[in-house]
Amino acid sequence: MEENKVIAVQSDKTILLDTHHPQFEEVRKRLIGFSELSKTPEHIHFYRITPISLWNSAANGIPLDGIISCLENYKKFDIPKNVLEYIERHYSIYGKVVLKSKDPQNILIEIKDEKLFEKVEGLIQQYIVKKGPENTLIIDKQNRGSIKNELIKHLIPVKDIAGFDSGNRLELHLRENSLEEKGFSLRYYQKEAIENFMRWKEGSGVVVLPCGAGKTIVGIGIMNEIKEYTLIITTSVEAIRQWTREILDKTSLNPDDVGEYTAQKKIIKPVTITTYNMLIHKNAGSEEMRNIGIFTEKNWGLIIYDEVHILPAPIFRMTTFIQGKRRLGLTATLVREDNLETEVFTLIGPKIYEYSWKALEKEGWIATAYCYEIKIPLNEGNSFEYLRSSQRQKFRIASENPNKLKILEKLLHFHKENHILIIGHYIFQLQEISRIFGIPLITGETPNHEREIMYRDFRNNKIPALIVSRVGNFSIDLPIADVAIQVSGIFGSRQEEAQRLGRILRPESCKAYFYSLVSRDTLEEEFARRRQMFLLEQGYHYSIIHYPEKEEALSIPDLELKSSD
């Protein structure tokens, strides 16, 4: 039908989607099931079909004929034959190499294709104990992760149903009322995520939910189902404290059951919470990671990787050795700027549950967010310096544009009744903002006890605004925040943009405002477009505001920002 002609599929596996077509939203939701958003010009969105996007769709039960029929139903032109062959080849290889349990020491690899058997055998020759019957190989259980990692390099995903080792038993149950006597129950999508994980044959995988949607609660719910010793790895001491508060508040566990493994405290308990940095910390003059033993200190039944998208490379290597443990990855954004999503897929597991940001917003579980990109000119002196500089220097000059302070002043005045986070990358810029406006600043150098005081004062309305560096990209418990002003960021980081918006999506705020200040006619504009891709894929829209050099009023759709004087 003519009205269905909304996409063009190109021979390079790119899909072009017309953003003005009345079926745009319908088709967008179908495409993200098996492809990835890659570029977002004004009138056309570009999606890429990749091996990992197809493996995830196969793992999640999206049928191959459903993918093909989607493309056929909405195509403007004939689909190139090589694209159809590519989709079938990469989709169909998932499930052809399967790991199965054989005995306490060994695992059976079943390869469901004669030619593929020869290839796999050649690639993992060093790990083979012996050949088995009918296209099977027997390997030592301790090489389970190494084999999966080796094969993924050659675009061969492994379906791992070899099972997992039971951990020490841990008795707990979920409370019906929190410690503050507030009623507590799982939301329906949290129940779905937990049920998906528990019935997932591979025993491990990744749950993707927006910031503020309760990923921690999903982790606690899975702990309750498994009831075994649990190791939780997260991003910061603040995140450790947040996990501890939620576990004690929502379960029957008591403080003696929960340990914190940090530089200040090294307490290992049935539930132990640590950070990625602690695990990869090395002794002075040594290449050995001093805290690696935490993986084997207890008989863990579950390992939870919070913010799994930021897993450091050394943690990937550690994870190859613990494939016998159930592993849960939690994230809002399963994208990595280093393209190591395959590592997450292989060593943690496939994406087994995802719920869209806009759907949860519509249902009232997260705040309605209004996103603005305000384009600001450089002044004459900065423009001259910008033209003479290297690419990296240009980006910094644009990021630290002094004219951003004028806009920041107006936004602070307009939102004086709100709770504001100012987020940036360059410390000097943030220190200048703190000095000029008298707003407290938290950076990576701020001692933990000082951070806790400032976070507490912000939560208790003692301070109306807070400046945070990159420490604000991850788990900080500030449900009261409803305005975020981004003054600078890391080049084109999609996950950073999403994490920063996520800081203001907690349901205590009905509406949230996200401002990104960008220097006009500079590299920062290009990187801003890249940063926004993940959120655009989720259905968010950025209103673009051009701030004129000589005007005192800043006109924003649905808002009226006047000069502060």
ZIGIBEL-V299845 format. One record per residue. N is the residue number from 0. RES is the residue in one small letter. PSI is psi as a letter, one per 20 degrees, with the letter a starting at -180 (none if undefined). BURIAL is + if it has 9 or more other ideal C-beta (glycine too) atoms within 8 Angstrom, else -. D_CENTER is the distance of its C-alpha to the mean C-alpha in whole Angstrom. Layout:
((N,RES,PSI,BURIAL,D_CENTER) (N,RES,PSI,BURIAL,D_CENTER))
//
This chain:
((0,m,q,-,38) (1,e,h,-,38) (2,e,i,-,35) (3,n,i,-,33) (4,k,n,-,33) (5,v,i,+,29) (6,i,q,+,28) (7,a,p,-,29) (8,v,p,+,28) (9,q,r,+,29) (10,s,i,-,30) (11,d,j,-,27) (12,k,k,+,25) (13,t,q,+,23) (14,i,p,+,24) (15,l,p,+,25) (16,l,p,+,24) (17,d,o,+,27) (18,t,i,+,25) (19,h,i,-,29) (20,h,q,+,29) (21,p,h,-,30) (22,q,j,+,28) (23,f,g,+,25) (24,e,g,-,23) (25,e,g,-,24) (26,v,h,+,23) (27,r,g,+,20) (28,k,h,+,19) (29,r,g,+,21) (30,l,h,+,19) (31,i,i,+,16) (32,g,h,+,17) (33,f,j,+,18) (34,s,r,+,17) (35,e,p,+,14) (36,l,p,+,15) (37,s,h,-,16) (38,k,q,-,19) (39,t,m,+,20) (40,p,r,-,23) (41,e,g,-,25) (42,h,i,-,27) (43,i,p,+,25) (44,h,p,+,21) (45,f,p,+,21) (46,y,q,+,19) (47,r,p,+,19) (48,i,p,+,20) (49,t,r,+,19) (50,p,g,-,19) (51,i,h,+,16) (52,s,h,+,16) (53,l,h,+,19) (54,w,g,+,18) (55,n,h,+,16) (56,s,h,+,18) (57,a,g,+,21) (58,a,h,+,19) (59,n,j,+,18) (60,g,j,-,22) (61,i,o,+,22) (62,p,q,-,25) (63,l,g,+,26) (64,d,h,-,29) (65,g,h,-,27) (66,i,g,+,25) (67,i,g,+,28) (68,s,h,-,30) (69,c,g,+,27) (70,l,g,+,28) (71,e,g,-,31) (72,n,h,-,31) (73,y,j,+,30) (74,k,q,+,31) (75,k,h,-,33) (76,f,r,-,35) (77,d,q,-,35) (78,i,p,+,32) (79,p,p,+,33) (80,k,h,-,34) (81,n,h,-,32) (82,v,g,+,29) (83,l,g,+,30) (84,e,g,-,31) (85,y,g,+,27) (86,i,g,+,26) (87,e,g,+,28) (88,r,g,-,28) (89,h,h,+,24) (90,y,g,+,24) (91,s,h,+,27) (92,i,h,+,26) (93,y,p,+,24) (94,g,i,+,26) (95,k,h,+,29) (96,v,o,+,28) (97,v,p,+,28) (98,l,p,+,28) (99,k,q,+,30) (100,s,p,-,32) (101,k,g,-,35) (102,d,r,-,36) (103,p,h,-,35) (104,q,h,-,35) (105,n,q,+,34) (106,i,q,+,32) (107,l,p,+,33) (108,i,p,+,31) (109,e,p,+,32) (110,i,o,+,32) (111,k,l,+,33) (112,d,p,-,35) (113,e,g,-,38) (114,k,h,-,37) (115,l,h,+,33) (116,f,g,+,35) (117,e,h,-,37) (118,k,g,+,34) (119,v,g,+,32) (120,e,g,+,35) (121,g,h,-,35) (122,l,h,+,32) (123,i,k,+,31) (124,q,g,-,35) (125,q,i,-,35) (126,y,i,+,33) (127,i,p,+,36) (128,v,g,-,38) (129,k,r,-,40) (130,k,q,-,40) (131,g,a,-,40) (132,p,q,-,42) (133,e,m,-,41) (134,n,l,-,38) (135,t,q,+,36) (136,l,q,+,36) (137,i,p,+,36) (138,i,q,+,33) (139,d,p,+,33) (140,k,h,+,30) (141,q,i,-,29) (142,n,j,+,28) (143,r,g,+,26) (144,g,h,+,23) (145,s,h,+,24) (146,i,g,+,26) (147,k,g,+,22) (148,n,h,+,21) (149,e,g,+,24) (150,l,h,+,25) (151,i,h,+,21) (152,k,h,-,22) (153,h,k,-,25) (154,l,k,-,23) (155,i,n,+,24) (156,p,q,+,21) (157,v,p,+,23) (158,k,o,+,23) (159,d,o,+,23) (160,i,k,+,25) (161,a,i,+,27) (162,g,a,-,26) (163,f,q,-,25) (164,d,p,-,28) (165,s,q,-,28) (166,g,r,+,27) (167,n,q,+,30) (168,r,q,-,30) (169,l,o,+,29) (170,e,p,-,31) (171,l,r,+,29) (172,h,r,-,28) (173,l,q,+,26) (174,r,q,+,28) (175,e,h,-,30) (176,n,p,-,30) (177,s,r,+,28) (178,l,h,-,30) (179,e,j,-,31) (180,e,k,-,32) (181,k,p,-,30) (182,g,p,-,29) (183,f,p,+,26) (184,s,q,-,25) (185,l,p,+,22) (186,r,q,+,21) (187,y,h,-,21) (188,y,h,+,18) (189,q,g,+,17) (190,k,g,+,20) (191,e,g,+,19) (192,a,g,+,16) (193,i,g,+,18) (194,e,g,-,21) (195,n,g,+,19) (196,f,g,+,18) (197,m,h,-,21) (198,r,j,-,23) (199,w,o,+,21) (200,k,h,-,24) (201,e,i,+,21) (202,g,i,+,21) (203,s,q,+,17) (204,g,a,+,14) (205,v,p,+,10) (206,v,p,+,10) (207,v,o,+,7) (208,l,q,+,9) (209,p,q,+,9) (210,c,p,+,9) (211,g,i,+,13) (212,a,i,+,13) (213,g,l,+,14) (214,k,h,+,11) (215,t,g,+,14) (216,i,h,+,16) (217,v,g,+,15) (218,g,g,+,15) (219,i,h,+,19) (220,g,h,+,20) (221,i,h,+,19) (222,m,g,+,21) (223,n,h,+,24) (224,e,g,+,24) (225,i,g,+,24) (226,k,l,+,26) (227,e,r,+,26) (228,y,p,+,25) (229,t,p,+,21) (230,l,p,+,20) (231,i,p,+,16) (232,i,p,+,15) (233,t,a,+,13) (234,t,h,+,12) (235,s,r,+,16) (236,v,h,-,19) (237,e,g,+,18) (238,a,h,+,15) (239,i,g,+,18) (240,r,h,+,20) (241,q,g,+,18) (242,w,g,+,17) (243,t,g,+,21) (244,r,g,+,22) (245,e,g,+,20) (246,i,g,+,22) (247,l,h,+,25) (248,d,h,+,25) (249,k,i,+,24) (250,t,r,+,26) (251,s,i,-,29) (252,l,q,+,28) (253,n,r,-,30) (254,p,h,-,29) (255,d,i,-,31) (256,d,i,+,29) (257,v,p,+,26) (258,g,q,+,26) (259,e,p,+,24) (260,y,n,+,24) (261,t,a,+,23) (262,a,h,-,26) (263,q,h,-,28) (264,k,p,-,28) (265,k,m,-,28) (266,i,o,-,28) (267,i,p,+,27) (268,k,r,+,28) (269,p,h,+,27) (270,v,o,+,24) (271,t,p,+,22) (272,i,p,+,19) (273,t,a,+,19) (274,t,q,+,16) (275,y,g,+,15) (276,n,h,-,18) (277,m,h,+,21) (278,l,h,+,20) (279,i,j,+,20) (280,h,p,-,23) (281,k,q,+,26) (282,n,q,-,30) (283,a,p,-,32) (284,g,j,-,33) (285,s,q,-,32) (286,e,i,-,29) (287,e,p,-,28) (288,m,o,+,26) (289,r,h,-,27) (290,n,j,+,25) (291,i,h,+,24) (292,g,i,-,27) (293,i,h,+,25) (294,f,h,+,23) (295,t,j,-,27) (296,e,h,-,28) (297,k,r,+,28) (298,n,m,-,28) (299,w,q,+,24) (300,g,i,+,24) (301,l,p,+,20) (302,i,p,+,17) (303,i,p,+,14) (304,y,o,+,11) (305,d,q,+,9) (306,e,l,+,6) (307,v,h,+,7) (308,h,i,+,5) (309,i,j,+,7) (310,l,p,+,10) (311,p,q,-,13) (312,a,g,-,16) (313,p,h,+,18) (314,i,h,+,16) (315,f,g,+,16) (316,r,g,-,20) (317,m,h,+,20) (318,t,h,+,18) (319,t,h,+,21) (320,f,i,-,24) (321,i,k,+,22) (322,q,i,+,22) (323,g,i,-,24) (324,k,q,+,22) (325,r,p,+,20) (326,r,p,+,16) (327,l,p,+,13) (328,g,p,+,10) (329,l,p,+,8) (330,t,q,+,4) (331,a,i,+,4) (332,t,n,+,3) (333,l,l,+,4) (334,v,q,+,6) (335,r,p,+,8) (336,e,i,-,11) (337,d,j,-,13) (338,n,k,-,13) (339,l,k,+,13) (340,e,h,+,11) (341,t,h,+,14) (342,e,g,+,14) (343,v,g,+,11) (344,f,g,+,13) (345,t,g,+,16) (346,l,h,+,16) (347,i,g,+,14) (348,g,r,+,14) (349,p,r,+,14) (350,k,o,+,12) (351,i,i,+,14) (352,y,p,+,13) (353,e,q,-,11) (354,y,p,+,13) (355,s,q,+,13) (356,w,g,+,12) (357,k,h,+,16) (358,a,g,-,18) (359,l,h,+,17) (360,e,g,+,18) (361,k,h,-,21) (362,e,i,-,22) (363,g,j,-,21) (364,w,h,+,18) (365,i,r,+,17) (366,a,q,+,18) (367,t,p,-,20) (368,a,p,+,18) (369,y,o,+,21) (370,c,p,+,19) (371,y,p,+,22) (372,e,o,+,22) (373,i,o,+,25) (374,k,p,+,27) (375,i,p,+,29) (376,p,q,+,32) (377,l,q,+,33) (378,n,r,-,36) (379,e,g,-,39) (380,g,g,-,39) (381,n,h,+,35) (382,s,g,+,36) (383,f,g,-,38) (384,e,h,+,36) (385,y,g,+,33) (386,l,h,-,35) (387,r,i,-,37) (388,s,r,-,34) (389,s,r,-,31) (390,q,g,-,28) (391,r,g,-,26) (392,q,h,-,29) (393,k,g,+,28) (394,f,g,+,25) (395,r,g,+,25) (396,i,g,+,29) (397,a,g,+,27) (398,s,h,+,24) (399,e,k,+,27) (400,n,o,+,29) (401,p,h,-,31) (402,n,i,+,32) (403,k,h,+,28) (404,l,h,+,30) (405,k,g,-,32) (406,i,g,+,30) (407,l,g,+,28) (408,e,g,+,31) (409,k,g,+,32) (410,l,h,+,28) (411,l,h,+,29) (412,h,g,+,32) (413,f,h,+,31) (414,h,k,+,29) (415,k,i,-,31) (416,e,i,-,31) (417,n,a,+,27) (418,h,o,+,24) (419,i,p,+,23) (420,l,p,+,20) (421,i,p,+,21) (422,i,p,+,18) (423,g,r,+,19) (424,h,h,+,19) (425,y,o,+,22) (426,i,g,-,24) (427,f,g,-,28) (428,q,g,+,26) (429,l,h,+,25) (430,q,h,+,28) (431,e,g,+,30) (432,i,g,+,29) (433,s,g,+,29) (434,r,g,-,33) (435,i,g,-,34) (436,f,i,+,32) (437,g,k,-,32) (438,i,p,+,29) (439,p,q,+,28) (440,l,p,+,25) (441,i,p,+,23) (442,t,a,+,21) (443,g,h,-,21) (444,e,i,-,24) (445,t,p,+,25) (446,p,q,-,26) (447,n,h,+,24) (448,h,h,-,27) (449,e,h,+,27) (450,r,g,+,24) (451,e,h,+,24) (452,i,g,-,27) (453,m,g,+,26) (454,y,g,+,23) (455,r,g,-,26) (456,d,h,+,28) (457,f,g,+,25) (458,r,h,+,25) (459,n,j,-,28) (460,n,j,-,29) (461,k,h,-,31) (462,i,p,+,29) (463,p,i,-,28) (464,a,q,+,26) (465,l,p,+,24) (466,i,p,+,22) (467,v,q,+,19) (468,s,b,+,18) (469,r,i,-,15) (470,v,i,+,15) (471,g,i,+,14) (472,n,h,-,11) (473,f,a,+,10) (474,s,n,+,11) (475,i,p,+,15) (476,d,n,+,17) (477,l,m,+,18) (478,p,i,+,19) (479,i,h,+,22) (480,a,p,+,20) (481,d,j,+,21) (482,v,p,+,21) (483,a,p,+,19) (484,i,o,+,20) (485,q,o,+,19) (486,v,i,+,21) (487,s,q,+,20) (488,g,a,+,16) (489,i,n,-,15) (490,f,c,-,17) (491,g,l,+,15) (492,s,o,+,11) (493,r,g,+,9) (494,q,h,+,6) (495,e,g,+,9) (496,e,g,+,10) (497,a,g,+,8) (498,q,h,+,8) (499,r,g,+,11) (500,l,h,+,12) (501,g,h,+,10) (502,r,i,+,13) (503,i,k,+,16) (504,l,j,+,15) (505,r,q,+,16) (506,p,i,+,19) (507,e,h,-,22) (508,s,p,+,22) (509,c,h,-,23) (510,k,q,+,22) (511,a,q,+,20) (512,y,p,+,21) (513,f,o,+,18) (514,y,p,+,20) (515,s,o,+,20) (516,l,p,+,23) (517,v,p,+,24) (518,s,p,+,27) (519,r,q,+,29) (520,d,k,-,30) (521,t,r,+,28) (522,l,h,+,25) (523,e,h,+,23) (524,e,g,+,23) (525,e,g,-,22) (526,f,h,+,19) (527,a,h,+,18) (528,r,g,+,18) (529,r,g,+,16) (530,r,h,+,13) (531,q,i,+,14) (532,m,g,+,13) (533,f,g,+,10) (534,l,h,+,12) (535,l,h,+,15) (536,e,h,+,14) (537,q,i,+,13) (538,g,j,+,16) (539,y,q,+,16) (540,h,p,-,19) (541,y,p,+,20) (542,s,p,+,24) (543,i,p,-,25) (544,i,p,+,28) (545,h,o,-,30) (546,y,o,+,32) (547,p,q,-,36) (548,e,h,-,37) (549,k,i,-,40) (550,e,q,-,39) (551,e,h,-,39) (552,a,q,-,37) (553,l,o,+,33) (554,s,o,-,33) (555,i,p,+,30) (556,p,p,-,30) (557,d,i,-,30) (558,l,q,-,31) (559,e,o,-,34) (560,l,o,+,33) (561,k,r,+,36) (562,s,q,-,37) (563,s,i,-,37) (564,d,none,-,41))
//
